[in-house]
Amino acid sequence: MPKRPLPEPTPETREFWDGAKRRELRIQRCRTCGEAYFYPRPFCPHCSSRDVEWFTASGRGKLHTYVISHRPAPGFQDYVPYVIAIVELDEGPRMMTNIVGVDPQPENLPIGMAVEVEWEQQNDDINLPLFRPVSSGGA
């Protein structure tokens, strides 16, 4: 039984979750204006074109903002305190996630900190993309 609440893939998000199963961070890009975006949808949020494609993102980015939650929300009781964050991917889009692999204290979470994806397997079908600080030696 997974500890975290699990997503239910929809037709719009199926490619994202299939990629996550393979440990690939899949996002979309508009073929008309060239902008990458996240969350998955069948049209570009920048120019409304339906000429969009999926691609594999680098899995790297920077911490845009965060909050440290001290409340044991359902499914997160074993993680308190935990970091809820917005990460700006190197490709441009921002995504909500959790920051792991660091003591959840403000001094350890500088805005702009380099982060990289880490996959947390929940079951045979779902891997969750979480982010951790990039090690000083690079990864």
TIMI-533027 format. One record per residue: x, y, z of N, C-alpha, C, O in turn. Coordinates in steps of 0.05 Angstrom, whole numbers, padded with zeros to 5 digits, always signed. Example, Ala and Ser with C-alpha at 12.3 -4.5 7.8 and 13.67 -1.06 7.14 Angstrom:
% residues 2
+00264-00114+00156+00246-00090+00156+00264-00066+00156+00285-00066+00169/+00257-00045+00142+00273-00021+00143+00258+00001+00157+00268+00023+00161/
***
This chain:
% residues 139
+00017-00024+00000+00000+00000+00000+00018+00025+00000+00034+00028+00018/+00015+00042-00020+00032+00066-00021+00025+00085+00002+00003+00086+00012/+00045+00101+00010+00041+00120+00031+00030+00146+00021+00014+00158+00035/+00038+00154-00003+00029+00180-00014+00003+00175-00029-00002+00154-00040/-00014+00196-00031-00037+00194-00049-00027+00190-00078-00008+00203-00086/-00041+00173-00093-00032+00167-00120-00050+00181-00141-00074+00185-00137/-00037+00189-00163-00053+00202-00184-00069+00181-00199-00063+00157-00198/-00089+00190-00213-00105+00173-00231-00101+00185-00259-00113+00205-00265/-00084+00172-00275-00079+00183-00302-00105+00186-00318-00123+00170-00316/-00106+00207-00333-00128+00213-00351-00118+00211-00380-00093+00209-00384/-00135+00213-00400-00124+00213-00428-00104+00236-00432-00085+00232-00447/-00108+00259-00420-00090+00281-00424-00063+00277-00410-00042+00287-00419/-00063+00262-00387-00038+00258-00372-00025+00231-00375-00003+00226-00364/-00037+00213-00391-00027+00186-00394+00002+00186-00403+00018+00170-00391/+00010+00202-00422+00038+00202-00432+00057+00211-00410+00079+00200-00408/+00049+00230-00394+00066+00239-00371+00071+00216-00352+00094+00211-00345/+00050+00201-00344+00053+00179-00325+00066+00155-00338+00080+00140-00324/+00061+00150-00364+00076+00128-00377+00106+00134-00377+00123+00117-00373/+00113+00160-00383+00141+00168-00382+00152+00165-00354+00175+00156-00350/+00137+00173-00334+00147+00171-00306+00152+00142-00299+00171+00136-00284/+00136+00124-00309+00140+00095-00304+00168+00087-00315+00181+00069-00303/+00177+00099-00337+00203+00094-00349+00225+00112-00337+00248+00111-00345/+00217+00129-00317+00235+00148-00305+00244+00170-00324+00267+00178-00325/+00225+00178-00341+00229+00200-00359+00209+00222-00352+00185+00217-00349/+00219+00247-00350+00202+00270-00344+00191+00280-00371+00205+00295-00385/+00166+00273-00377+00154+00281-00403+00137+00306-00399+00120+00307-00382/+00143+00326-00416+00127+00350-00416+00120+00356-00445+00128+00342-00464/+00104+00377-00449+00095+00384-00476+00107+00410-00486+00116+00427-00471/+00108+00412-00513+00118+00436-00527+00099+00442-00550+00089+00424-00564/+00095+00467-00555+00079+00476-00577+00096+00477-00602+00118+00489-00602/+00086+00465-00624+00101+00466-00649+00097+00493-00664+00112+00499-00682/+00077+00508-00655+00071+00534-00668+00089+00556-00657+00102+00570-00672/+00088+00559-00630+00104+00581-00618+00129+00572-00604+00146+00588-00597/+00133+00545-00601+00158+00535-00590+00159+00534-00560+00179+00525-00549/+00138+00543-00546+00139+00544-00516+00134+00516-00505+00116+00502-00514/+00149+00509-00485+00145+00485-00469+00126+00492-00446+00125+00514-00437/+00110+00472-00438+00091+00477-00416+00085+00452-00400+00089+00430-00409/+00075+00457-00376+00067+00436-00358+00044+00449-00341+00048+00471-00332/+00024+00438-00338+00012+00412-00336+00002+00403-00363-00003+00420-00380/-00001+00377-00368-00010+00367-00394-00038+00377-00401-00056+00377-00385/-00040+00385-00427-00066+00393-00438-00064+00392-00469-00041+00393-00479/-00086+00390-00483-00085+00385-00512-00081+00411-00528-00082+00410-00553/-00076+00433-00515-00071+00459-00530-00050+00475-00516-00045+00471-00492/-00038+00493-00530-00016+00510-00519-00029+00532-00502-00046+00546-00511/-00020+00535-00477-00031+00556-00460-00020+00584-00468-00030+00604-00458/+00000+00585-00486+00011+00610-00494-00002+00621-00519-00008+00645-00520/-00008+00604-00539-00020+00614-00564-00045+00599-00572-00057+00605-00593/-00054+00580-00556-00078+00564-00561-00077+00544-00584-00097+00533-00592/-00054+00540-00596-00051+00521-00617-00055+00493-00606-00049+00487-00583/-00066+00476-00623-00069+00447-00616-00047+00430-00628-00047+00406-00626/-00027+00443-00641-00005+00430-00653+00017+00427-00632+00036+00443-00631/+00014+00407-00615+00033+00404-00592+00046+00376-00593+00035+00358-00607/+00068+00374-00580+00083+00348-00579+00093+00343-00551+00097+00362-00535/+00098+00318-00545+00111+00310-00520+00141+00307-00525+00150+00300-00547/+00157+00314-00504+00186+00309-00506+00196+00303-00477+00182+00308-00458/+00220+00291-00476+00231+00285-00450+00248+00308-00441+00268+00316-00454/+00241+00319-00418+00256+00342-00406+00281+00331-00392+00284+00307-00388/+00299+00349-00386+00325+00342-00374+00322+00331-00346+00339+00316-00336/+00300+00339-00332+00298+00332-00304+00313+00350-00285+00317+00344-00261/+00323+00372-00296+00338+00391-00279+00324+00418-00279+00309+00425-00298/+00328+00433-00258+00316+00459-00256+00326+00474-00232+00348+00468-00221/+00310+00493-00222+00317+00508-00199+00292+00512-00181+00270+00513-00191/+00297+00515-00156+00276+00520-00136+00265+00548-00141+00280+00568-00138/+00239+00550-00147+00227+00576-00151+00215+00587-00125+00219+00610-00118/+00200+00570-00111+00188+00577-00085+00180+00552-00070+00180+00530-00082/+00174+00554-00045+00167+00530-00029+00153+00538-00004+00152+00562+00004/+00142+00518+00009+00131+00521+00036+00139+00495+00051+00139+00473+00039/+00145+00497+00076+00151+00473+00092+00125+00467+00108+00116+00483+00124/+00114+00444+00102+00089+00436+00116+00095+00420+00141+00111+00401+00140/+00083+00428+00163+00086+00414+00188+00061+00400+00195+00059+00388+00217/+00041+00401+00178+00015+00388+00182+00016+00360+00170+00024+00356+00147/+00006+00340+00185+00005+00313+00174-00019+00309+00156-00038+00296+00164/-00017+00319+00132-00039+00316+00113-00043+00286+00106-00024+00270+00108/-00067+00278+00099-00072+00249+00093-00052+00239+00072-00049+00251+00051/-00039+00217+00078-00020+00206+00060+00009+00216+00064+00027+00206+00052/+00012+00237+00080+00038+00249+00084+00047+00248+00114+00066+00261+00121/+00032+00233+00130+00038+00231+00158+00067+00223+00164+00079+00233+00183/+00078+00205+00147+00105+00195+00152+00127+00214+00142+00150+00209+00145/+00119+00237+00130+00138+00255+00118+00141+00282+00132+00157+00298+00124/+00125+00286+00153+00125+00312+00166+00151+00317+00181+00161+00299+00194/+00163+00341+00178+00156+00362+00159+00165+00355+00131+00184+00340+00128/+00152+00366+00111+00159+00361+00083+00157+00387+00067+00144+00406+00075/+00172+00387+00045+00174+00412+00029+00156+00409+00004+00159+00391-00012/+00137+00427+00002+00120+00430-00022+00133+00453-00038+00137+00475-00028/+00139+00447-00063+00155+00467-00078+00144+00471-00107+00130+00454-00118/+00152+00493-00118+00149+00498-00146+00177+00498-00157+00194+00514-00149/+00182+00481-00177+00208+00479-00190+00205+00490-00218+00187+00483-00232/+00224+00507-00226+00225+00517-00253+00244+00499-00268+00268+00499-00263/+00233+00484-00287+00250+00466-00303+00269+00482-00321+00262+00504-00329/+00291+00470-00328+00310+00483-00347+00296+00490-00373+00304+00509-00387/+00276+00475-00380+00261+00479-00405+00241+00502-00403+00229+00510-00423/+00237+00513-00379+00219+00536-00375+00195+00532-00358+00189+00549-00341/+00180+00510-00362+00155+00507-00346+00161+00504-00316+00183+00495-00308/+00142+00511-00300+00143+00506-00271+00124+00483-00264+00103+00480-00276/+00133+00467-00244+00115+00446-00235+00116+00443-00205+00137+00448-00192/+00093+00436-00193+00092+00431-00165+00102+00403-00159+00098+00385-00174/+00117+00401-00136+00130+00376-00129+00137+00377-00100+00129+00395-00085/+00152+00357-00091+00164+00357-00065+00194+00358-00068+00205+00346-00086/+00208+00371-00049+00237+00371-00048+00245+00350-00027+00235+00350-00005/+00262+00332-00035+00271+00310-00017+00301+00311-00015+00315+00325-00030/+00312+00295+00003+00341+00293+00005+00355+00316+00019+00379+00320+00016/+00340+00332+00033+00351+00355+00047+00334+00360+00073+00310+00356+00073/+00348+00368+00094+00334+00374+00119+00315+00398+00113+00325+00419+00104/+00289+00395+00118+00270+00416+00111+00272+00441+00129+00254+00446+00145/+00293+00456+00126+00297+00481+00140+00302+00503+00120+00316+00498+00100/+00293+00527+00124+00296+00549+00104+00325+00553+00096+00330+00559+00072/+00344+00551+00114+00372+00555+00106+00382+00534+00086+00403+00539+00073/+00368+00512+00084+00376+00490+00066+00362+00492+00039+00366+00476+00021/+00344+00512+00036+00327+00514+00012+00329+00542-00001+00309+00556-00003/+00353+00550-00009+00354+00577-00021+00340+00578-00048+00342+00560-00064/+00325+00600-00052+00311+00603-00078+00333+00604-00100+00353+00617-00097/+00327+00590-00121+00346+00588-00143+00365+00564-00141+00381+00559-00159/+00362+00549-00119+00379+00525-00116+00375+00505-00139+00352+00500-00147/+00397+00494-00149+00395+00475-00171+00384+00449-00160+00392+00439-00139/+00364+00437-00175+00352+00412-00166+00350+00393-00190+00352+00402-00213/+00347+00368-00184+00344+00348-00205+00323+00328-00196+00318+00324-00172/+00310+00315-00216+00289+00297-00210+00299+00271-00197+00321+00262-00203/+00284+00261-00179+00289+00235-00166+00262+00220-00167+00241+00232-00160/+00263+00196-00174+00238+00180-00178+00232+00164-00153+00249+00150-00143/+00207+00166-00143+00198+00149-00121+00177+00130-00131+00155+00138-00138/+00185+00104-00132+00166+00084-00141+00145+00079-00120+00151+00074-00097/+00119+00080-00129+00097+00076-00111+00085+00048-00115+00077+00035-00095/+00084+00039-00139+00074+00012-00146+00085+00005-00173+00103+00019-00184/+00075-00016-00186+00085-00025-00212+00079-00005-00234+00091-00006-00255/+00060+00013-00230+00051+00032-00251+00058+00061-00246+00060+00076-00265/+00063+00068-00221+00067+00097-00215+00094+00102-00202+00100+00091-00181/+00109+00120-00215+00133+00132-00204+00127+00161-00201+00117+00174-00219/+00133+00173-00178+00128+00201-00173+00154+00217-00178+00175+00209-00168/+00153+00239-00193+00176+00256-00197+00179+00275-00174+00163+00294-00171/+00199+00271-00157+00205+00289-00135+00232+00302-00143+00245+00293-00162/+00240+00322-00129+00265+00336-00135+00283+00337-00111+00274+00340-00088/+00309+00336-00116+00329+00338-00095+00350+00358-00103+00354+00363-00127/+00364+00370-00084+00386+00388-00091+00407+00373-00108+00413+00350-00103/+00418+00387-00128+00439+00375-00144+00464+00373-00126+00471+00392-00112/+00477+00350-00126+00501+00347-00109+00523+00366-00118+00524+00373-00142/+00540+00373-00100+00561+00392-00106+00580+00382-00128+00592+00398-00142/+00582+00356-00132+00598+00345-00153+00584+00343-00179+00595+00335-00199/+00558+00351-00180+00542+00349-00204+00531+00321-00207+00542+00302-00195/+00510+00317-00222+00499+00290-00225+00493+00284-00254+00483+00262-00260/
***
